[in-house]
Amino acid sequence: MEAIATIQHFAVDTAFITAIKRNSRALNTRILEAAHLKEFQEITAYYALPIPRDLALAYIFRLVSRGAKFSTIKRKVDSLHYAHRGMISPFSTSDFKETLQGLKNTLNDRNHHQVSH
């Protein structure tokens, strides 16, 4: 009987655990991630998760075409990737990571040539 009382003493409210997990990321980070997801949804008119890989790539190339810096693109990709927690994310595939690295190199090369000329 004493063991059951001890176990019940340590039972934790699920809502409390959820609140703690939600606070594992800073408030400003959570606000920015929500804003990035909302921006993606408004631009693409796609509201479901997971985001299809081709749509994610089209969104990124739209950002590039509008002159976004790689750091901005990466921050938005990270936010969209985080929105996929608990499910398969198109942003975690090796193909997507390779594309993102190629984009980084391309943008860095483009910026380097603009500065040196």
C-alpha positions in Angstrom: 0.0 0.0 0.0 2.9 2.4 0.8 4.4 1.8 -2.7 1.1 2.8 -4.4 1.0 6.0 -2.3 4.6 6.8 -3.3 3.8 6.2 -7.0 0.7 8.4 -6.8 2.8 11.1 -5.1 5.1 11.2 -8.2 2.3 11.1 -10.7 2.5 14.2 -12.8 -0.2 16.1 -14.5 0.0 15.7 -18.3 -0.9 19.4 -18.9 2.0 20.4 -16.6 4.4 18.2 -18.6 3.1 19.7 -21.9 3.6 23.3 -20.5 7.2 22.4 -19.5 7.9 20.9 -23.0 6.4 24.0 -24.7 8.8 26.2 -22.7 11.8 24.2 -23.8 12.2 26.8 -26.5 12.4 30.6 -25.7 9.3 32.6 -26.1 10.8 34.8 -28.9 11.8 31.6 -30.8 8.3 30.2 -30.5 6.8 33.5 -31.8 9.2 33.6 -34.7 8.6 29.9 -35.6 4.8 30.5 -35.6 5.3 33.6 -37.8 7.4 31.7 -40.3 4.9 28.9 -40.5 2.0 31.4 -41.0 4.0 33.2 -43.7 4.6 29.9 -45.5 0.9 29.0 -45.3 -0.2 32.4 -46.5 2.2 32.4 -49.5 1.5 28.8 -50.5 -2.1 28.5 -49.4 -1.0 25.1 -48.0 -2.0 24.5 -44.4 -1.4 20.8 -43.8 1.7 19.0 -42.4 3.9 17.4 -43.5 4.8 19.9 -46.2 5.4 18.2 -49.6 9.1 18.4 -50.6 8.5 20.1 -53.9 6.4 22.8 -52.3 9.1 23.4 -49.7 11.7 23.8 -52.4 9.4 26.1 -54.4 9.0 28.3 -51.3 12.8 28.4 -50.8 13.4 29.4 -54.4 10.8 32.1 -54.1 12.7 33.5 -51.1 15.9 33.4 -53.2 14.2 35.2 -56.1 13.1 37.9 -53.7 16.7 38.5 -52.6 16.5 36.8 -49.2 19.9 36.2 -47.6 20.9 32.6 -46.8 20.7 33.2 -43.1 17.0 34.3 -43.4 16.2 31.3 -45.6 17.9 28.9 -43.1 16.0 30.4 -40.2 12.7 29.9 -42.0 13.6 26.4 -43.0 14.5 25.6 -39.4 11.2 26.9 -38.2 9.3 24.8 -40.8 11.4 21.8 -39.9 10.5 22.3 -36.2 6.8 22.4 -37.1 7.2 18.8 -38.2 8.4 17.5 -34.8 6.9 14.1 -34.3 6.5 13.4 -38.0 8.6 13.0 -41.1 10.0 16.3 -42.2 10.9 17.0 -45.9 13.7 19.3 -44.5 15.5 16.4 -42.8 16.2 14.4 -46.0 19.8 14.2 -47.2 18.6 15.4 -50.7 17.0 18.5 -49.1 20.1 19.2 -46.9 22.3 18.8 -50.0 20.1 21.3 -51.9 20.3 23.7 -49.0 24.1 23.4 -48.8 24.3 24.0 -52.6 22.1 27.1 -52.2 24.4 28.4 -49.5 27.5 27.9 -51.6 25.8 29.5 -54.6 24.6 32.6 -52.6 28.0 32.9 -51.0 29.8 32.7 -54.4 27.4 35.3 -55.8 27.9 37.7 -52.9 31.7 37.2 -53.1 31.8 38.1 -56.8 29.7 41.2 -56.2 32.0 42.4 -53.5 35.3 41.7 -55.3 34.2 43.4 -58.6 
